[in-house]
């Protein structure tokens, strides 16, 4: 829970008493490599805060091709957010690619925590805003940059991930073939 507190304190100040209020709103879950937290068609009941490990959020198209929307590592949040916020069936999968631990919270507990401790409402708003900005940057890169530029940006933003994630998955995330990534990696 100390990792969660440090993460929250990057945005809001929290007293010991306030953190005692926050803690019961989260449940710890240990995950194994290749374990799924969410499958397409599931109810998306949880938002996850990553304490350790690496996860991928992806969908599979009608031809069976996988598209990775997000990697999530320590101190990152993840969910199938459309399903989570709109109480719909999941269209995404969330898979553990490096064993770890996550904290789970439901939309109901998130809303209750935000109403009981308004600092948390501010925290969640800032996290969603920053996530939206990152998503726009990712879409912009995918639409208007070369594979070389996408690889360089990924390496600059997430240098530690390129050491922890299989190259095949990085290639999928960047929208390039494994062979293209190998050429870019060797430059």
C-alpha positions as CSV (number, residue, x, y, z in Angstrom):
1,X,0.0,0.0,0.0
2,X,3.0,2.3,0.5
3,X,3.5,2.4,-3.3
4,X,-0.1,3.6,-3.7
5,X,0.4,6.3,-1.1
6,X,3.6,7.6,-2.8
7,X,1.8,7.6,-6.1
8,X,-1.2,9.5,-4.8
9,X,1.2,12.0,-3.1
10,X,2.7,12.9,-6.5
11,X,-0.6,14.8,-7.1
12,X,-2.2,15.3,-3.7
13,X,-1.1,15.7,-0.1
14,X,-2.4,12.9,2.2
15,X,-2.4,12.6,6.0
16,X,-2.0,9.3,7.8
17,X,-5.7,9.6,8.7
18,X,-6.7,10.2,5.1
19,X,-4.7,7.2,3.9
20,X,-6.4,5.0,6.5
21,X,-9.7,6.1,4.8
22,X,-8.3,5.3,1.3
23,X,-6.8,1.8,2.0
24,X,-10.0,-0.2,2.4
25,X,-11.2,0.9,-1.1
26,X,-8.5,-1.2,-2.7
27,X,-7.9,-5.0,-2.8
28,X,-4.6,-6.7,-3.5
29,X,-4.4,-9.3,-6.3
30,X,-1.2,-11.3,-7.2
31,X,-0.9,-12.2,-10.8
32,X,1.0,-14.9,-12.7
33,X,2.7,-14.5,-16.1
34,X,0.1,-15.1,-18.9
35,X,-2.8,-14.7,-16.5
36,X,-5.8,-12.6,-17.7
37,X,-7.4,-10.0,-15.6
38,X,-10.1,-9.2,-18.2
39,X,-11.4,-11.1,-21.3
40,X,-13.5,-9.7,-24.1
41,X,-17.1,-10.2,-23.1
42,X,-16.4,-10.0,-19.3
43,X,-18.0,-7.5,-17.1
44,X,-15.3,-4.8,-16.6
45,X,-15.7,-4.5,-12.9
46,X,-12.3,-3.2,-12.0
47,X,-9.7,-0.5,-12.5
48,X,-6.2,-1.8,-11.7
49,X,-3.3,0.0,-10.2
50,X,0.0,-1.8,-11.0
51,X,2.3,-2.4,-8.0
52,X,4.6,-4.7,-9.8
53,X,4.9,-6.5,-13.1
54,X,3.9,-5.6,-16.7
55,X,0.5,-5.9,-18.3
56,X,-0.8,-5.4,-21.8
57,X,-4.2,-4.1,-22.7
58,X,-5.3,-5.2,-26.1
59,X,-8.1,-6.2,-28.4
60,X,-8.5,-8.8,-31.1
61,X,-10.1,-8.0,-34.4
62,X,-12.5,-10.3,-36.3
63,X,-9.5,-11.8,-38.2
64,X,-7.8,-12.8,-35.0
65,X,-5.2,-10.0,-35.2
66,X,-4.1,-8.5,-31.8
67,X,-3.8,-4.8,-31.3
68,X,-2.0,-3.5,-28.2
69,X,-3.4,-0.3,-26.9
70,X,-1.3,0.0,-23.7
71,X,1.4,-1.5,-21.7
72,X,1.1,-0.9,-17.9
73,X,4.0,-1.1,-15.5
74,X,4.5,-0.1,-11.9
75,X,2.5,3.0,-10.9
76,X,0.3,2.9,-13.9
77,X,-3.5,2.5,-14.1
78,X,-5.4,0.2,-16.5
79,X,-8.8,-1.0,-17.4
80,X,-11.1,-1.4,-20.3
81,X,-12.3,2.1,-19.5
82,X,-15.3,2.3,-21.9
83,X,-16.7,-0.9,-20.3
84,X,-15.6,0.2,-16.8
85,X,-17.3,3.6,-16.8
86,X,-20.3,2.7,-18.9
87,X,-21.0,-0.7,-17.2
88,X,-20.7,-2.5,-20.5
89,X,-19.1,-5.8,-21.5
90,X,-15.4,-5.6,-22.0
91,X,-14.0,-5.3,-25.5
92,X,-10.4,-5.5,-24.3
93,X,-8.2,-8.1,-22.8
94,X,-5.8,-7.4,-20.0
95,X,-3.0,-9.9,-19.7
96,X,-0.1,-10.2,-17.3
97,X,3.2,-10.5,-19.3
98,X,5.4,-10.3,-16.2
99,X,4.2,-11.7,-12.9
100,X,3.2,-9.0,-10.4
101,X,0.6,-7.4,-8.1
102,X,-2.2,-5.0,-8.7
103,X,-4.7,-3.2,-6.5
104,X,-8.3,-3.4,-7.7
105,X,-11.1,-0.9,-7.2
106,X,-14.6,-0.8,-8.6
107,X,-16.4,2.1,-10.1
108,X,-18.7,2.1,-7.0
109,X,-15.8,2.3,-4.6
110,X,-14.0,4.9,-6.7
111,X,-17.1,7.1,-6.6
112,X,-17.6,6.5,-2.9
113,X,-14.0,7.3,-2.1
114,X,-14.2,10.5,-4.3
115,X,-17.3,11.7,-2.4
116,X,-15.8,10.9,1.0
117,X,-12.4,12.4,0.3
118,X,-12.6,15.2,-2.4
119,X,-8.8,15.1,-2.8
120,X,-9.3,11.8,-4.5
121,X,-11.7,13.2,-7.0
122,X,-9.0,15.7,-8.0
123,X,-6.4,12.9,-8.2
124,X,-8.6,10.8,-10.5
125,X,-9.4,13.8,-12.7
126,X,-5.7,14.5,-13.1
127,X,-4.9,10.9,-13.9
128,X,-7.6,10.7,-16.5
129,X,-6.5,14.0,-18.0
130,X,-2.9,12.8,-18.3
131,X,-4.0,9.5,-19.7
132,X,-6.1,11.2,-22.3
133,X,-3.2,13.4,-23.3
134,X,-0.9,10.3,-23.6
135,X,-3.5,8.5,-25.7
136,X,-3.8,11.5,-28.1
137,X,0.0,11.6,-28.5
138,X,0.0,7.8,-29.2
139,X,-2.7,8.1,-31.8
140,X,-0.9,11.1,-33.4
141,X,2.3,9.1,-33.6
142,X,0.6,6.1,-35.1
143,X,-1.1,8.2,-37.8
144,X,1.6,10.5,-38.8
145,X,5.0,9.2,-38.1
146,X,7.4,6.6,-39.6
147,X,8.2,3.3,-37.9
148,X,11.6,4.7,-37.0
149,X,10.0,7.7,-35.3
150,X,7.6,5.5,-33.4
151,X,10.4,3.3,-32.2
152,X,12.5,6.3,-31.1
153,X,9.7,7.8,-29.2
154,X,8.8,4.6,-27.5
155,X,12.5,4.1,-26.5
156,X,12.8,7.6,-25.2
157,X,9.5,7.5,-23.2
158,X,9.9,4.0,-21.9
159,X,13.6,2.9,-21.9
160,X,13.1,0.3,-19.2
161,X,10.2,-1.4,-21.1
162,X,12.3,-2.3,-24.1
163,X,14.3,-4.5,-21.7
164,X,11.3,-6.1,-20.0
165,X,8.9,-6.7,-22.9
166,X,9.4,-9.2,-25.7
167,X,10.3,-7.6,-29.0
168,X,7.3,-9.2,-30.7
169,X,5.0,-7.3,-28.4
170,X,6.8,-4.0,-28.9
171,X,6.5,-4.5,-32.6
172,X,2.7,-5.1,-32.2
173,X,2.4,-2.0,-30.1
174,X,4.3,0.1,-32.6
175,X,2.3,-1.3,-35.5
176,X,5.3,-2.8,-37.3
177,X,6.5,-6.3,-38.1
178,X,9.0,-8.1,-35.9
179,X,11.5,-7.9,-38.8
180,X,11.1,-4.1,-39.1
181,X,11.6,-3.8,-35.4
182,X,14.8,-5.8,-35.5
183,X,16.1,-3.5,-38.2
184,X,15.2,-0.4,-36.1
185,X,16.7,-2.0,-33.0
186,X,20.0,-2.6,-34.7
187,X,20.4,1.0,-35.8
